[in-house]
Amino acid sequence: MLPLPTLKTKNQNIFPSEKILLRKDKEKFLKQKGRVIWFTGLSGSGKTTIAIALEKKLAKQGYLTQILDGDNIRAGINQNLGFSEEDRMENIRRIAEVAKLFLNCGIITICCFVSPTRAIRAMAKKIIGGKDFFEIYVNTPIEICEKRDVKGLYALARSGKIKDFTGIQMPFEPPVKPRIEVKTESNSINNCVEKILKELI
Ligand code: ADP
């Protein structure tokens, strides 16, 4: 067992930073560079599907990844948040902070969140750091997303059972200059992943 540093005074960190392994040490250990891959796009556009396929390909090449999406975030750390403007902002703020922790561990962190406004994505980018923030716009027309209606949410939004749904009652602001844009309407999942891999590696 490693000896734990002792707490000396109230104002000192329990774990002084010089004792913490640095990101570059961890990246060396993992033989990879940490990145945050941030997928933005409408619900049902294909963010999670592409993220899962991307993760599988990266794993085959020996890269360690972590996917953050609604399932593991809204059900856990953010389970006390709703969908008001304030809560949406707080949702993304916490996600970005969590992503930064993984990033500092050298892990390729794949975030799949609608993140509908430029302001919300700008905040995430600021927290994570522009150099490590790799924005991918999953550009799928609303009609296609609605036809897919993977989770039945569009039907609920149309019937008024869900309010403020992005793409129906609330706008989605496309990124101005995403690192990559993938169009799932005219490309297979595999094509989208290949396009991302080419840019990423
Ligand atoms: P999101 O995570 O953006 O809400 P999902 O990944 O859950 O979206 O759902 C996207 C749906 O679209 C899935 O049913 C998927 O199989 C389908 N789909 C069809 N073509 C593509 C494509 N090229 N890329 C990603 N998803 C696609």
Boltz pocket constraint, residues with backbone or C-beta under 6 A from the ligand:
constraints:
  - pocket:
      binder: B
      contacts: [[A, 41], [A, 42], [A, 43], [A, 44], [A, 45], [A, 46], [A, 47], [A, 48], [A, 49], [A, 50], [A, 112], [A, 148], [A, 150], [A, 183], [A, 184], [A, 185], [A, 187], [A, 188], [A, 189], [A, 190], [A, 192]]
      max_distance: 6.0
